[in-house]
């Protein structure tokens, strides 16, 4: 089985290397960066993070587990939601596009929970093709799968789930199983699944039913059986690489973080970088404070989080 190895720097002053080695695929992971309900602006840490991504890290891809805008409020008008997508386009999508950095995303609860929000999300994203070689995009932008290829022709397979709410049902699990069985997935050096809600509780403020995926064990079994190396999620805004059963999970953090379950005073904004070796099926991971750029010391993370659906056991590498 291919392995995805996550090696975090131990020095708090360290930052990811300015550019990836030519034989590695660099992926920046940026999730949960929306502002308050209806906001047409973004937190200041997002701008500094985008500057770092575009000008210093220079990734081959930006991956997001959702909450791109600040919807999910019934009193917002259609015009409000369209305005938020326009702001996202100006502040996030366009700068990345101008830098020729593809953006692969899952939609979050603030993007696609309400009927109106889903309609406007579909209208916005159907202007832009999925950022890769499509395997299945019949339900894009809510769920889809694609590959990204490096200069040597090796591939990263990505399956994106519609996990904007807790109900990832049997039909979607069957879809994921089918995607993981495609020739494209089987040929890929690394396979990742991305969705907004996590499989288990990570942050104190979100550790309750409705804030994690329901029937998570059934979904996890599909990923374990399909030899997925990691499930990447958002929503809880608390960075944590862990093991859940036989599956690796990466809770990707966010701009404006939350305390870990059982660990008050641990909230911080986080963005990370994966340097993936598609030939070896491995990757290094650097995680940094989104405001200061200081590296996150993995030894300072809780050894275990006992949230709903857990426990989650901290790991420094994914195998």
HELIX and SHEET records of a PDB file:
HELIX    1   1 UNK A   44  UNK A   52  1                                   9    
HELIX    2   2 UNK A   53  UNK A   57  3                                   5    
HELIX    3   3 UNK A   78  UNK A   88  1                                  11    
HELIX    4   4 UNK A   89  UNK A   93  3                                   5    
HELIX    5   5 UNK A   94  UNK A   98  1                                   5    
HELIX    6   6 UNK A  109  UNK A  112  1                                   4    
HELIX    7   7 UNK A  115  UNK A  125  1                                  11    
HELIX    8   8 UNK A  170  UNK A  180  1                                  11    
HELIX    9   9 UNK A  183  UNK A  187  1                                   5    
HELIX   10  10 UNK A  204  UNK A  206  5                                   3    
HELIX   11  11 UNK A  216  UNK A  225  1                                  10    
HELIX   12  12 UNK A  298  UNK A  300  5                                   3    
SHEET    1   A 5 UNK A 102  UNK A 105  0                                        
SHEET    2   A 5 UNK A  61  UNK A  64  1                                        
SHEET    3   A 5 UNK A  25  UNK A  29  1                                        
SHEET    4   A 5 UNK A 270  UNK A 277 -1                                        
SHEET    5   A 5 UNK A 282  UNK A 289 -1                                        
SHEET    1   B 9 UNK A 133  UNK A 139  0                                        
SHEET    2   B 9 UNK A 143  UNK A 149 -1                                        
SHEET    3   B 9 UNK A 155  UNK A 160 -1                                        
SHEET    4   B 9 UNK A 190  UNK A 194  1                                        
SHEET    5   B 9 UNK A 230  UNK A 233  1                                        
SHEET    6   B 9 UNK A 247  UNK A 251  1                                        
SHEET    7   B 9 UNK A 240  UNK A 244 -1                                        
SHEET    8   B 9 UNK A 312  UNK A 314 -1                                        
SHEET    9   B 9 UNK A 304  UNK A 305 -1                                        
END                                                                             
